[in-house]
Amino acid sequence: MAEFGQLDINSLERKVDDLASLTAEVNNQMGNISTSINQVNNDLKSLADSFQKMMAEQKKTSTLQQASTELVRVRQELEQNYGKYKVVRETMLGVLQATDLALVKKTTISRVSEELMLSIPKYWLAPCLVAISAWIGNDRDLAERAISEAVKRDEERTALTMALICRRNNRVQTCYEWLSIYFAKQDAASFSEGTFTYIDAYVNGVFGPDDKHMCDDYITKWINEIRGSSSLFEKEQEDLWKGYCDKFHSGIEEQCPDLKDNVQEYGRIDAYVGRIKSVDTIADNFSGIVNAYVDQERLKATIDRNLISLINRYDEEEEPLRREEEYLKAVKKFDGDKDAARKEIAEVERLRQVKALNLVEQMTKVVKTEGDVSPSAKKTAVSFLSGYIQKGFNSYITEKKADFPESITMNVNGWIGTSSDGSNYDQLAADYDDYLSGCCNSAVMKATTKAPRNWMIGSICLGVNALVMLIMIWPIGILATLGVGAGVFMIIKSKKDIRKNIDSINRKYADMGVQGKNKIAACLNQWNEAKSIADQFNKEPIRKIIA
């Protein structure tokens, strides 16, 4: 039975080993399967990514094809419905050029213009073209009838176009009549940069002398309208230009470093004197604007470019199709990527849309802009805003006057002293010396340590004990005697250290005395200088910063 039992055990062990091997094999196979699954998952992900990419590319391709097809349709529609609008624009520009160069017969111009007029019953520029042609041909009756029709279709554009054309031909009185009509259509509360350009050109004589002051009256009317639109207008303008002047503030820290470091009232001194010191800079700034050279030829060129832009501007009816064309072109540009196309169009629209500003805001923007702004535009704006600018300057320069101190409080090394005019230096210096003397004495007292006395008392006690011990227990007595000697040594050393410390303290306060009195003197000198600047400025009337 024992043999059979052993055999059974051996067999069982073999089976267990076989089972363990099988388990290991299964685990190995499971690991392989897991690896395979991971690989399959990676392959599936890669396949999915490739598929998504392919679908995106296919979508972009489809969008691109659709955009190309739609672009053809839009352009066909533009050509069918508004192609002659383009012809009118090009013809008008051609007529203006031909007139300048005298290269085309009047009859040719008249014939082409009238043919276009017949084919375009709504477009405002067509009767303008006929009017110009009739004008060139000295047909007054036709010119008046054509102009009347153009005004019915678009009074504002017609008036501006005719005003700019009259300027090109030196018809001053007629130019102002049209310019007056154009100005009458403008809203003081919503003024474009383009309209301000014409005001700039007018003020600087590009349109010629305005004997009847028609345009002057409109500008005055607009400003009065804006002023009356808000009870806060005057205060807002004053605050605005006060803030503008504040950027020229010139601090006095470089000229008065000791005041800054040691005088409690420095901030109040700097606030007022710094403004006084900025007056010349502010006046020079506006003087540079007011006296700037006005290049009339440059202004005329700008006006002529505006005329060309006005003629080339799309009509309101064709604008939606033109916007659609822009979008489809952007889709093609980005190979069917709608998001990129929309982003670009949105940016174009953002730049196209100008924030509505009233005339005063528009002029303020011109003055404050540091970039590429025409000197004549700044000059024009300042000429109308000079009263508000002066008020803002007056407020800026007087705002901190009441805070300017009558005296100063100095803090030098913890010493406090005051002065109204700096004449009491000797008294202040003596007071400072007394203050330092007290500080020095206090420091010396603290430096006189109790250590020597303690060492002396200890040594005496040890000496008495040593004497007793020498009599009674001589070995211990010898040690006590050595302790007495050490105590005497420490007394001598401590006294030497104290003398060195006291000498150092005396030297420190002596240096502080010299340096401190120099600071007091510097503070008083700088205070006198600042006070003199303020006093002199206060004696004079507030400066006119715009002549």
Sequence and secondary structure as in RCSB ss.txt:
>XXXX:A:sequence
MAEFGQLDINSLERKVDDLASLTAEVNNQMGNISTSINQVNNDLKSLADSFQKMMAEQKKTSTLQQASTELVRVR
QELEQNYGKYKVVRETMLGVLQATDLALVKKTTISRVSEELMLSIPKYWLAPCLVAISAWIGNDRDLAERAISEA
VKRDEERTALTMALICRRNNRVQTCYEWLSIYFAKQDAASFSEGTFTYIDAYVNGVFGPDDKHMCDDYITKWINE
IRGSSSLFEKEQEDLWKGYCDKFHSGIEEQCPDLKDNVQEYGRIDAYVGRIKSVDTIADNFSGIVNAYVDQERLK
ATIDRNLISLINRYDEEEEPLRREEEYLKAVKKFDGDKDAARKEIAEVERLRQVKALNLVEQMTKVVKTEGDVSP
SAKKTAVSFLSGYIQKGFNSYITEKKADFPESITMNVNGWIGTSSDGSNYDQLAADYDDYLSGCCNSAVMKATTK
APRNWMIGSICLGVNALVMLIMIWPIGILATLGVGAGVFMIIKSKKDIRKNIDSINRKYADMGVQGKNKIAACLN
QWNEAKSIADQFNKEPIRKIIA
>XXXX:A:secstr
 HHHHHHHHHHHHHHHHHHHHHHHHHHHHHHHHHHHHHHHHHHHHHHHHHHHHHHHHHHHHHHHHHHHHHHHHHH
HHHHHHHHHHHHHHHHHHHHHHHHHHT S HHHHHHHHHHHHHH SS THHHHHHHHHHHHTT HHHHHHHHHHH
HHH HHHHHHHHHHHHHHTT HHHHHHHHHHHHHT BTTBB HHHHHHHHHHHTTTT   TT HHHHHHHHHHHH
HHHT TTHHHHHHHHHHHHHHTT    TTT HHHHHHBTTHHHHHHHHHHHHHHHHHHHHHHHHHT    HHHHH
HHHHHHHHHHHHS  TTTHHHHHHHHHHHHHHHTTT HHHHHHHHHHHHHHH    B HHHHHHHHHH  SS  H
HHHHHHHHHHHHHHHHHHHHHHHTTTTTS SSEEEEETTEEEEESSSTTHHHHHHHHHHHHHHHHHHHHHHHS S
HHHHHHHHHHHHHHHHHHHHHH HHHHHHHHHHHHHHHHHHHHHHHHHHHHHHHHHHHHHHHHHHHHHHHHHHHH
HHHHHHHHHHHHHHS    S  
